Amino acid sequence: MPHPPPSTNKPSVTKRVVYFLIFGTIGGVIGYGLVTGGPGPAPSVLEFPAAAWVFGGAAVCGLLAAAWPDGALRRRGDWSRRDRDD
C-alpha cells in the first residue's frame, strides 16, 4: 500500500519553535557530554572550544529540527520498509 502524499500545509511557527527548543536542548546535552567526557578536569562551558561544541551542537540540532519538523520525529511504523501485506 503506497503512502499518502504529503500534506501541503506548512508546519506552524509554534511547532517550529518548540522543535527548535527541544532538539536544541538535546544537541546541547550531546555537546556537553562530548566536552566533559574526556579524562581530566572538564573545561568551562563558557570557554571558546567547549562553547563551540555545546552551543554549536544545540544550534545545529535545533535548526535542523525547525527547518524540517515533520522529519524530526517519525510516527510509529514509518521506520519499516517492508510492505504490510508480506
ZINORPE-V258497 format. One record per residue. N is the residue number from 0. RES is the residue in three letters. PHI is phi in whole degrees, -180 to 180 (999 if undefined). BURIAL is 1 if it has 16 or more other C-alpha atoms within 10 Angstrom, else 0. Layout:
n-><N	N>
res-><RES	RES>
phi-><PHI	PHI>
burial-><BURIAL	BURIAL>
This chain:
n-><0	1	2	3	4	5	6	7	8	9	10	11	12	13	14	15	16	17	18	19	20	21	22	23	24	25	26	27	28	29	30	31	32	33	34	35	36	37	38	39	40	41	42	43	44	45	46	47	48	49	50	51	52	53	54	55	56	57	58	59	60	61	62	63	64	65	66	67	68	69	70	71	72	73	74	75	76	77	78	79	80	81	82	83	84	85>
res-><MET	PRO	HIS	PRO	PRO	PRO	SER	THR	ASN	LYS	PRO	SER	VAL	THR	LYS	ARG	VAL	VAL	TYR	PHE	LEU	ILE	PHE	GLY	THR	ILE	GLY	GLY	VAL	ILE	GLY	TYR	GLY	LEU	VAL	THR	GLY	GLY	PRO	GLY	PRO	ALA	PRO	SER	VAL	LEU	GLU	PHE	PRO	ALA	ALA	ALA	TRP	VAL	PHE	GLY	GLY	ALA	ALA	VAL	CYS	GLY	LEU	LEU	ALA	ALA	ALA	TRP	PRO	ASP	GLY	ALA	LEU	ARG	ARG	ARG	GLY	ASP	TRP	SER	ARG	ARG	ASP	ARG	ASP	ASP>
phi-><999	-71	-73	-67	-64	-64	-72	-87	-74	-82	-64	-73	-64	-61	-63	-64	-67	-63	-65	-60	-66	-65	-75	-64	-64	-63	-63	-66	-66	-65	-62	-63	-64	-67	-73	-93	-79	-84	-72	85	-71	-79	-71	-67	-68	-89	-78	-56	-62	-71	-64	-64	-69	-70	-77	-67	-62	-65	-66	-64	-64	-66	-68	-64	-68	-73	-72	-130	-67	-72	-91	-70	-120	-95	-75	-59	93	-79	-80	-77	-102	-81	-72	-76	-82	-71>
burial-><0	0	0	0	0	0	0	0	0	0	0	0	0	0	0	1	0	0	1	1	1	1	1	1	1	1	1	1	1	1	1	1	0	0	1	0	0	0	0	0	0	0	0	0	1	0	0	0	0	1	1	1	1	1	1	1	1	1	1	1	1	1	1	1	1	1	0	0	1	1	0	0	0	0	0	0	0	0	0	0	0	0	0	0	0	0>
